[in-house]
Amino acid sequence: MPRMLDVSDEVRAEIGDEEADRLLAGETAPGSYDCTSCRTQGDSEQERTSTVLFIGDETAVLAFAHAGCLPSQVVQVTEEQLRGAVKSITGDTVDLEPDKMVPEQAVLGVTSGLVLIGGELHPALVVEPTGPIARPGTTGAGDDFLPLLIEQGFMPLTDLSAVPPVLHGWSVLLAVGRLHAVLQPGSNGGQPVAWWQAHRPLQVTEGWRAAANKHQQVLMFAAPVGSIGRQPREDLLRDALDKAAVNGKLVASALPLAGT
């Protein structure tokens, strides 16, 4: 059955007309998939779906996203970052000519889970980009994701033995049991603005919501691309967080809860 897929000209140029036509005909496209942006399930037979190609130095991962979350595009990452982040990109690996590279902006991936700290479960959001984050106005291959967050008040962690301090002015917007946005202070003391906003509200578990209502705050952890990955279980997510902390690749803060 043909899929409701969007294959952009730049993606078609990378994977070739033959593979693009097979995708559009439904021969190689999945029915259901995990959206590479919002991490919730999609169905290419029922809703418009974008093909997103993550390109490394020698290989690439073809992922899928709700068309409302991301347009069909090519995203360049290094080979090391691609191998490290492959668990969070759900897709097929294809061989490409290494000289075909198209730079694109990284996308923030957000995962929710419960994290045990001091014998108590805390609601957490784990933020990991799909590629390096450059400082605004600069060019180059550096990754300033963590330094930028530290400048905003997030704290570097070496372990998860204690709850990180509250970062006032930031908050997590939860409404009707769904995650809508992470808010940061507006300029010149104005209204908060979205630092990250879900293209479609994300469903959270009842346990996560109950913990958020109990603590009235959410722990936000952030790590560079390839540090965490998309973990299928919360114990594996915790292991990945611990490893990132030990390696000096984790920052966090407790953000007040906005909404219920």
N, C-alpha and C positions, 0 to 999 in steps of 0.2 A: 504494500500500500504506500502511495506517495506520502512523504512527510511534509509538514508545514514548516519547511526550513528556509532560512535566509542565508545565502552564501554570497558574501560580498565579492566584488571584483578582485580585491587584494588577496582574499583567502583563495579564490579560484586560481589566481595566478600562481600561488604557492603549491597547491595540492594538484593542480592540473584539471583540465576539462573532464577527463574520464572519471576521476574520483569524485569531482563535484556533481557530475550527472548521476553517479551511483548513489550518492547521498540524497539527492533530490528525489530519486526514484524510490527511495526507501530500502535499497539493497544493503547499505552499510550503516545507515543511521539507526540509533537506538530508538525504541519506543519511549520508554521512560528514562529519565536521566536526573542527576543532581545538578542544579543550576550552578555554574562556576562562580556566579556573583553572590546570589542570596542564599545558596546552599540548600534550598528547598527543592522538592521534586517537581519535575516538569514532564510533559508528555508531548512529543513532537507530532503525534497523530491528532491531538486535540487543540493545541495552541501554537501560535507562531514562535519559532525557536531560532536563535542565532547560533551560527557556528563561529567559535572563537579559537584561533590557532596560536598556541604558545610556541615560539621558535627558540630553540637553543642553538649552540654552535654547530652541532652535527645532527640533531634530531629535533622532533617537534611533537607536541601533544595537541590533538584536536579535541576540544571540549565543547560543551553546549550550554546555552544560557537562555532564559526567557527573553524574548525579543523586547519586552518592557524593561528588562534589567540592563541589557547590554546590546549594542548593535554588533553585527557580524564584523570581525576585525582580526588583525594580526597583532600579537603582542610579543615583543622581543625580550628574551631573558638569556642569561648565560647558561651554558650547559650544566654547570654545577648547581645553579639555582633551579633549573628545570628538574634535575634529578632529585633534588631535595624537596621540591614542592609537588612532585608528581602525585602524591597521595591526595592532594587538595584540588587536583585539576581533573579528575575522572575523565578519561578519554583514551583514544588509541594513539600509539606512537607510530610515526611515519618517518621515513628517511627523506631528507631534503638536501639540496645543494647548499653548502655552508655560506656561499656568498650572497644568498638571497635573504637579506635582513631588512626588516622594516621597523623602525623604532615606534613604540606606542606608549601611551600612559598606562601605568600600573593601576590595577583595581584592588580595592580593599576587600578582603574576605573576612567575614565575621561569623564566628561559631559560638553558640551558647552551651554552657555546661555547668555542673555543680562541682565545686572544688572544696576538698576537706582541708581546713586549716584550724589548728588548735582543737581538734575533736568536734568541730561544727561545720556543717555544710553551708557554703556561701555561693550565691548565684554569680556566675562569671561570664564575661564576654572575652573571647580571644580574637584579636585583630592581627591579620597577617596579609601583607600585600602580595600580589601576584608577580611583582617585579621590584627593582630598586626604586626608592623614592628620592628624587633629587630636590634640593632646596630651591624654592621658587626663584626664578630669575637666573638660575645657573645651568650650565651644560656639563656633560661629562658622565662617566659611568659610576660615580660614587653613590653610596646609599646613605642618606641623611635621615631616614625614618625615625630611628631612636633618638638621635640628637635633637630633632625638631620637637619630639614629644617631651623630652627632658626639659627643654626650654619652656614648655608649657606648664611644667610642674609635675610631670610623671616621674616616678622614682625608679632608678635601676634596682633590680633584685638579684641577689646571689643565691637565695633559697626562698621557699614558700613556708617558712616557719611561723610567720605572723601576717596579719591582715595589713595591707599597705595603707598609708594615711589617706584621708579624704582630700580630694582635690575640689575645693570650693569653686563655684562658677560653672563647673561641668555637671552634666546630669545624663541619665539614661531615660528616654521617653518610652513608657510602656502604656498601652491603652487597649482595653478589652482583651487582655491576655496576650497581646501581640507586641513584638518589639518594633518600634517605628524609627528611632534615631538615637544617636549620641550627640548631645548638644554641648557647645562650648560658648564661653562668654562672647557677647557681641562687642563690636568696637566702641570705644569711648563709653563703656558702661551701658550700652543699649541692650535690647532684647537678645536672649541667647539665639545662636544660629546653629544649623546642623553641621557638625564636623563629619559625620557619616549619616546617611539616610537610606533606609531600605527602599528599593524601588517598589516592592510590595511588602506589607508588614509581615514579619517573620513570626511564626507560631513558636511558642516556648512551652516546655512541659509544665504540668501542674506543679511538680516539685520545685522547678526553677522559679515559677511565679510565687509560690508560697514562701520560698526562702527570700525572694526579693521583698515581698510585703513584710516579712518578719524583720529583716535587717534595715529596710528602707534605703538600701544602697546596693549597688552592683559593682563587683570587682572587674576592672578592665585591664587585661593583660595585652601587651603588644610586642611583637617580635618581627625581625626582618624576614623577607621571603626565604622559604626553605627551612625555617627553624622549627616549625610546629607540624605543618601538614594537616590534612583532614583525617582526624582520628575517629574510628567507628565506635569507640567506647570511652567513657569518661576516665577510666583508670589509665588507658593509653594516652589520653589527653593530658592527664596529670604527669605521667612519665615524661612526655614531650616538654611540658612546661618546666619541670625540674631540670631537665637536660639543658634547655635554653638558658635558665637562670645560672646554672653552673658555668656555662660557656660565656656569660656576660652578654647575652642576647635577649634580655627580657626587661621590660619596664612595666610598671603597674600603678594604679591608683584606685581608691574606692570612690565611686561616683554616686551622688545622691540619686534616689529614684524619683522620677517625675511620672505621675500617673499611677495606675494600679494594674 
